[in-house]
Amino acid sequence: MKIVLGSMVMAALSTLVAVPAQAAPAPVTLRVVTPFATGHILADTADRFKEALAKSAPHIKVSVQTGVLNEQSIDPAFQKCSAEERVGEVMLTGGQPLQDYAPRYFFFNGPYVIRDFAHLQKVWHSSIGRAMLKELEAQGNVVAFDPVYRGFRQFTAGKAINTPADFQSVKLRLPPTPDWIAVWQSLGVTPVQVPLPGIYAALKDGTAEASEGDLTQIKSLRLNEVQTHLILTNHLVGFGMPMVNACFFKKELSRRDQARVRQALEKAIQWGSRTSSEREAGVLADLQAGGMTLVKPDAAAIRSAAEPAINELFATKWTVTTWKDVLAQ
């Protein structure tokens, strides 16, 4: 009996020894890039992604680079398949990439088209949104994820703006976004194109007289120092677009690491949207404490005045759907 048991133990031990140890995952370098500075919700979301991925995949070494690249588009260097040529593997930027790679769907980022973030999410996950993502990913060489809520975009100015007539001849800083320019020009503004980092200087020296952006952008750029009024136009539901370089995601990551990156990014996105919503009241109070006068304009009248320009965009550029169908989601 003892001999039999001894043989069984030896056989079990030999089986254990025969099983090779699982190799440790190969190290991976992942760079997260964003045009926004630390303190902006998208930069903070990038940091949260880094923290989440460090817990689930410590072999993936993440670095976050803020204040780089272009706010208005997917930088061509981000789209490169060569790791040596591209500038990053994950990007957190605004909604402008739709303009370059899925312009027929730019209504997602159009003034007054989307009611609120809940509405944005419904449209994003509808058949309209799925078609948009397919076109964006094919044209932009990216894998796109759910949007991050950035808050409603508002106006800053050196005077109160209450009605559509108050926009007349105001030099408004805008990015080089034709669809936005078309809407605001219809209200009488004079567009001034200034890159994001230059807004403060442009407002200070009078190159521009007003700006528009979400509250975190207004605060992070310290626009309360160069603008006296904050006008709650609520004209656009601001959102960030987290994207991963498609070559990196599909060809350079194992399936397990793809899942880890996806899960960490989804956690960060949920955190970013929740935190942005929680911060809005506090940021608004901070801007008021920083010297800005709060103005609640006749938003309905402004939206009504902009409707002809918005309908024209749906008829000529955003032709994949109608404003009525978007609002019905």
N, C-alpha and C positions, 0 to 999 in steps of 0.2 A: 504493500500500500504506500509505504514511504517512497519506494522507487518510482511508482507511478506518479505520485504527486510531484516529486522532484523533476521528473521528465516534463510534466505539464508546465511547471514554473519556468523551466529552461526554455521551453518552446514559446511561452508567452513573452519572455524577455527577448528572445531572438526576433520575435515579430515586432516588438517595440523598437528595437535597434534598427530594424530594416526600414522603418518608416522615415523618409527624409524630412528634415526640418524645413518648414515653410520659409522661403526666402523673404527677406525684408523688402518692402516696396522700394523701387529705385527713386532717388531724390528727384523732385520736380521743382522748377522755378516758375513762379506765377507772379506777374506784375499787374497790379490794378491801377488804372489811370483814370483821372477825372479832371475836367477843366476847372473845378471849383475848389476853393480854399477850405482849409480845416475850419469847422464850425458850420459849414453848409451841410444840409441833411444828406446830400449824396456823398460827400467826403466822409461824413460820419458813418454812413451805411457801408462804405468801403472798409472802414476800420472794423465794423462789426462782422463783416464777411471774413476778414482776416482772422478775427478771434474765433469764429465758429469753425473755420477750416482747420485751425491749429489744433482744436480738440479732436476732430474726427480723422484728420490726415496730417499728422506732424511731419511727414516726409515731404509735404508740399510747402515749400518756403515762399511765403507771400510778402511782397513789398507793395506799399501804397504810395503812389506819386500824385500829389494834389497840385492844382493850379497849372496843369500842363494840357496841351492839345487844344483843339478848337471846340468851342461850345456849339457851333452851328452844324457840325457834320461829323461823320465817322472819318477820322483822319486816315488818309490812304495808307500811311505807315502802320496803322492798326490792322489793316486787312491782309497784310502780307502773310504768306504761308511760311516763309523762312523766319525762324526764331531770331536770327541775327539781324534781319531787316525790320521786323515789326517792333513797335514801341511799347506793346503791352499785350497781355492775354485776355484781360477783363477790362471793360470800360463801363463807367457810370456817367452818363451824360444826359442832356435834355432830350426833348422830343424832336429836335431838328433833323436827325437822320432820316426821318420819314420823308422830308422834303427832297433829299437826294436819291433815295433808293426805293421809295414807295409813295411818290408824290400824289397819286390818286387818292391816297388815304390820309392826306395831311389834315383833313378835317378833325382828326383826333386832337390836333394841336391848333385848331382854329379858334379865334375869338368868338365867344358866345355860343358855340355849337354844342358843347357838352355841359350838362347841368351841374354835375358835382362828381366827386370821385366814385361814388357808388354807381352812378350812371356810366362813367368811363370804364369801370371794370366790367359792367354788363356788356357794353359794346365790344370791349377787348376780347371777351370770351364768347362772343356770338360768331356766326358764320362770317360776318363782315370782318371781325378782328382776326379770325383764323386765316382768311385770305390775305389780309394785310401782312401778318407775320410771315406767311409763306413767300410773299413777294419781297419783303424786306430782307429775309435771310438769304434768298437766292441771289439777290442783287448786291447785297452788302457783305457777303461772306462772313456772316455772324450767326450765332445762336442767340435769339432774343428771349428774354424772360418777362415776367409780369412787371407792370410799372410800379414805381415808388411814388407815393403821394408827396408832392412838394408844396401843396397849398394853393389857394387861388392866387392868380397874378393880379396885382394892384398897380395903381399909378402913384408916382411921386412927382411933385411939381413945386414951383416957387410961388404958386397961387392956388386958390381954391378952384376946383373944377366941379360944377354941379349939373350942368346940362350939356347937350351936344354942342351948343353954340360956343361953349367955353373952350372947345378944342381948336377953334379957328386959329390958324397960323402959329400954333405952339410947335416949337422945335423939339420933336420927340425922338429920343434915342431908340432905335430899333436895330435888331440884327438884320443882316441881308436876307430877309425872308419875304419873298414877293407877296405871298398870300396875306401875311400880316400887314405889310405896307399897303396893299390894296384896300383892306378894311379901314385902317386908320386914316389913310388919305381921303377916303370917302367922307370922313368926319371933319376934314379940313386941316389936319396936322401937316407939318413939314417934317418928313422923315430925315433923321440924321443917323448915319450908320457909324457906330463906334464899337470896337471889340469890347467884350465883357470887362477885361481888366482896366480899360480906359474910361469907363463910365464916370467914375468919381471926378477925374480931372476935367472931362467934358462938361459936366454939370457945374463944376466950380468956375471954369473960365468962360462959361456962357456958350460954348459950342452947341450944347443942348440945353433945353430949358425944363425938360421932363423926361421921365423914364417909366418903364413898366417892368414888373417882375414879381416873383413870389416874395413873401416876407423874409424868408431866410436869406435870399439874395440881397434884398435891400439892407438887411442888418449886417450881413457879412462884408458888404462893400462900404458900410458906414455912410450910407447916403443921407442919413439924418443930419450929417454935418454940412451938407451942401444943398439940401432941399427942405423947405419949410412945411410942406403939406403932404399928407398921405391920403390918397383918395381911394376908397374901397369900391372899385368898379367891379370886382369879382368877374372879370371878363374872360378868364381862361382858367381851366383846372390844370395847374402845373403838375407835371409828372416827370420822373426820371426814367431813363431806359437803361437797364443793366444788360450788357451784351458780352458774349464770349467769342473770341476769334474762332471761326468754325474749324479751320485746319488744326488748331491747337486742341480744341475740344474733342473732335472726332477722330483725329489721327495720332495725337501725341499722348493722350490720356487713356489709361486702361478703362474698361467698363466700370470697374469699381470706383476709380477716381472720378470718372464722369458723374457717377451718382453722388459721390462725396461733395464735389464742387456744386452740383445742382442743389443738393440739400442745404449746404451752407449759404448759398446765394439766396435761396428761397426764405431761409430763416432771417437773413439780413434784410431782405426786401420787406418782409412782414414787420420787422422791427422798425425799419425806416418809415414806412407809412404810418404806423401807430405813433411813433415818436413825433413825426412831423405834425400830425393832428393834435397831439397833446401840447406841442410847443406853440401853436399858432397864437393862442391868447397871450401867452407870456411874451412872445416876440413883439406882438402888437403893443403891449404895455411898455416894453423896453424902448420901442421907437418913439412912443409918445413921451416917455420920460427923457428921451434924448433930444426933445425939442420939436417934434413934428406935431402939427395940428391935424386931427383926424377929421376927414370929410366923408359924409355919406351922401353920394350924389343920387340923382334920379336915374338909377341903373336901368330901369325898364325903358325909359326914354332913350337912353344911349344905345341900348340893344336894338330898339325899334329903328333908330336912325341908321344903324349898321346893317340891318336886314337886307336891303337891296344888294349891297356888295357881297354879303355872304351867299345869297341865293345865286348871284352871278358866278361865284366860285364853284358852287355845286353843279351849275349848268355847264361850265366850261373846263373845269380842272378836276373837281372831286366827283367824277362822273360814275364811279362804281356804285354809288347809292344816292339817296336823297336825304335832305335834312329831316323830312318827315319820318323816314324809316329809321334814322339815327335816334330821333327823339322817342320813337315807339319802342325802343329796346328796353 
